[in-house]
Amino acid sequence: MNIHQWGAQDLSAPKARELRKVPAAVGLLLEDVQSGWVGEVVRIERSGGMRVLVLEDRRGKTRSFPTGFGFLLEGEPIEVTGPVQATSAPATARTASGSVKVENLKARTALASRIWVEGKHDAELVEKVWGHDLRVEGIVVEPLHGVDDLASAVREFAPGPGRKLGILVDHLVHGSKEERIATEAMRMPGAASNVLIVGHPYVDVWQSIRPQVVGIAAWPVVPRGTDWKTGILRGLGWPHATQADVALGWRRLLGQVNSYADLEASLLGRVEEVIDFLTTGRH
């Protein structure tokens, strides 16, 4: 429904609830109904005799829209009126991923597109650093619990326009088993244009945390044949005998991650690539 349709609805349906009037203010998170653009109000200007809102999205891009009808605030259609008083943009707050933080965020309705990661720990790490960005975009992260049957999972998902998949795979290096699995998955119907598989070189997502964050110069070397997580915890001198020890070890590692600066660039670039793939063309 476009701006003119909002107005037509109000005139033709006198019994309908009148739209709430919300004064324009820096920091409002609005969605333009006609274009689907979602952004935070960073400036309020005058142009051609009308008042204009400048909305900045999560990637720092801006677009201008006239005040009035045609906006959603937390999913509610509203009319944006002139500001109560002159405002100025506050110091820009940043999220853990380094993007512009959207204040008073209400998660956007989840889209059909998804990010798949190998396991629970991968999902928790992505959520901790990129969770704010993903809620702005309405993207859900789902753990696969392994990629051995990735081709079947992609076929069942049935990718297509508006139903995209971004998949993050551990240890995706040339000649690996994971490379062969990814190649097979990309042969599934609809995958060529609507699925992006990326990966990092690490055996496990734990290694994507910079070792200096944990207070070590490098990750311990795990002998062949030893469970990798168990070997890492043993090398760190942490409890490692049980699954509970592994779970507690991960909580301890995750607790050291506060922002994108605590992660290796090889993971940062791949996650940003996936988010861009899923959101390109939506605004």
ZAMARGU-4260 file (C-alpha; in steps of 0.2 Angstrom, whole numbers, plus 5000, padded with zeros to 4 digits):
<rodrens>
0) 5000/5000/5000 | 5007/5017/4995 | 5006/5034/5002 | 4991/5039/4992 | 4982/5022/4996
5) 4984/5026/5015 | 4975/5043/5012 | 4962/5035/5001 | 4958/5022/5015 | 4956/5035/5028
10) 4943/5045/5017 | 4933/5030/5011 | 4931/5022/5027 | 4925/5034/5040 | 4923/5021/5054
15) 4941/5015/5052 | 4953/5019/5067 | 4962/5036/5063 | 4981/5033/5061 | 4991/5038/5076
20) 5001/5054/5074 | 5019/5053/5078 | 5031/5068/5079 | 5046/5066/5068 | 5062/5063/5079
25) 5079/5058/5077 | 5081/5040/5082 | 5064/5033/5076 | 5065/5017/5067 | 5053/5018/5052
30) 5048/5007/5037 | 5042/5016/5022 | 5028/5005/5016 | 5029/5009/4997 | 5048/5004/4995
35) 5051/4993/5010 | 5066/5004/5016 | 5069/5002/5035 | 5080/5014/5043 | 5083/5026/5058
40) 5079/5044/5057 | 5096/5053/5057 | 5090/5070/5051 | 5075/5081/5048 | 5076/5093/5034
45) 5066/5105/5023 | 5066/5103/5004 | 5055/5111/4991 | 5044/5118/5005 | 5041/5101/5013
50) 5048/5093/5028 | 5059/5077/5024 | 5065/5063/5035 | 5082/5056/5031 | 5082/5037/5035
55) 5099/5027/5037 | 5098/5008/5036 | 5110/4996/5044 | 5123/4997/5031 | 5124/5016/5033
60) 5115/5020/5017 | 5102/5035/5018 | 5086/5039/5008 | 5074/5054/5011 | 5055/5053/5012
65) 5042/5067/5015 | 5033/5067/5032 | 5015/5061/5032 | 5007/5045/5028 | 5015/5028/5022
70) 5026/5023/5037 | 5026/5009/5049 | 5032/5011/5067 | 5035/4994/5075 | 5023/4986/5063
75) 5009/5000/5066 | 5004/5011/5052 | 5006/5029/5057 | 5006/5047/5051 | 5023/5056/5054
80) 5020/5074/5058 | 5033/5089/5060 | 5044/5088/5075 | 5039/5095/5092 | 5055/5105/5092
85) 5071/5106/5083 | 5082/5090/5086 | 5100/5086/5082 | 5107/5069/5079 | 5115/5061/5094
90) 5132/5053/5094 | 5131/5037/5083 | 5130/5021/5093 | 5137/5005/5086 | 5132/4987/5087
95) 5144/4973/5091 | 5146/4970/5072 | 5151/4989/5070 | 5134/4994/5061 | 5124/5009/5066
100) 5113/5004/5082 | 5094/5006/5080 | 5087/5011/5096 | 5070/5005/5102 | 5071/4990/5090
105) 5057/4979/5088 | 5062/4964/5077 | 5056/4964/5059 | 5044/4950/5054 | 5055/4935/5049
110) 5057/4933/5031 | 5057/4916/5022 | 5076/4918/5019 | 5088/4910/5031 | 5106/4909/5037
115) 5111/4891/5040 | 5126/4887/5051 | 5134/4870/5056 | 5129/4870/5074 | 5123/4878/5090
120) 5139/4886/5094 | 5140/4894/5077 | 5123/4901/5079 | 5126/4908/5096 | 5142/4917/5090
125) 5133/4924/5075 | 5119/4930/5086 | 5130/4938/5099 | 5139/4949/5086 | 5126/4951/5072
130) 5110/4948/5081 | 5105/4967/5081 | 5108/4968/5062 | 5098/4952/5059 | 5083/4957/5069
135) 5083/4974/5059 | 5083/4964/5043 | 5071/4950/5049 | 5083/4936/5046 | 5083/4920/5056
140) 5099/4910/5060 | 5096/4891/5061 | 5109/4877/5066 | 5110/4862/5054 | 5119/4851/5067
145) 5131/4845/5053 | 5132/4847/5034 | 5134/4829/5028 | 5117/4829/5020 | 5117/4847/5015
150) 5110/4844/4997 | 5095/4836/5004 | 5092/4850/5016 | 5093/4863/5002 | 5081/4853/4991
155) 5069/4852/5005 | 5070/4871/5008 | 5066/4874/4990 | 5076/4890/4987 | 5069/4903/4975
160) 5066/4922/4973 | 5062/4929/4990 | 5067/4912/4998 | 5086/4913/4999 | 5098/4903/5009
165) 5115/4909/5015 | 5125/4894/5022 | 5141/4896/5033 | 5152/4880/5033 | 5166/4876/5044
170) 5183/4870/5037 | 5178/4875/5019 | 5195/4873/5010 | 5200/4867/4993 | 5200/4848/4992
175) 5191/4845/5008 | 5175/4835/5011 | 5166/4851/5015 | 5170/4857/4998 | 5163/4842/4989
180) 5147/4843/5000 | 5145/4862/4995 | 5147/4858/4977 | 5134/4845/4977 | 5122/4856/4987
185) 5124/4870/4974 | 5117/4858/4960 | 5100/4857/4968 | 5085/4866/4959 | 5085/4884/4962
190) 5102/4885/4971 | 5112/4893/4958 | 5104/4910/4960 | 5096/4909/4977 | 5109/4900/4988
195) 5126/4906/4994 | 5138/4894/5003 | 5153/4902/5011 | 5165/4895/5024 | 5180/4899/5035
200) 5196/4888/5036 | 5194/4883/5054 | 5190/4865/5060 | 5178/4873/5072 | 5170/4890/5074
205) 5179/4891/5091 | 5195/4895/5081 | 5187/4911/5073 | 5189/4919/5090 | 5206/4928/5090
210) 5217/4919/5103 | 5223/4935/5110 | 5205/4938/5116 | 5207/4922/5127 | 5224/4927/5133
215) 5235/4915/5122 | 5246/4918/5108 | 5239/4904/5097 | 5226/4890/5099 | 5233/4874/5105
220) 5237/4860/5093 | 5226/4845/5094 | 5234/4828/5090 | 5226/4818/5076 | 5212/4807/5083
225) 5208/4817/5098 | 5191/4826/5099 | 5195/4844/5094 | 5185/4853/5107 | 5191/4841/5121
230) 5209/4844/5115 | 5207/4863/5114 | 5201/4863/5132 | 5215/4851/5138 | 5227/4863/5130
235) 5220/4878/5138 | 5221/4869/5155 | 5202/4870/5157 | 5190/4855/5163 | 5187/4844/5148
240) 5182/4827/5153 | 5163/4828/5150 | 5151/4836/5139 | 5146/4848/5153 | 5164/4853/5153
245) 5164/4857/5134 | 5148/4867/5136 | 5155/4877/5151 | 5171/4880/5141 | 5161/4887/5126
250) 5151/4898/5138 | 5168/4905/5144 | 5175/4907/5127 | 5159/4916/5121 | 5159/4927/5136
255) 5176/4934/5130 | 5168/4940/5113 | 5161/4958/5114 | 5162/4964/5096 | 5168/4960/5079
260) 5185/4965/5084 | 5187/4949/5094 | 5184/4938/5079 | 5196/4934/5064 | 5193/4943/5048
265) 5190/4927/5039 | 5174/4924/5048 | 5169/4943/5048 | 5169/4944/5029 | 5160/4928/5026
270) 5145/4933/5038 | 5144/4950/5031 | 5144/4943/5013 | 5129/4931/5018 | 5119/4946/5025
275) 5122/4956/5010 | 5117/4942/4999 | 5101/4939/5008 | 5096/4958/5009 | 5102/4964/4992
280) 5087/4970/4981 | 5075/4972/4996 | 5076/4991/4997
</rodrens>
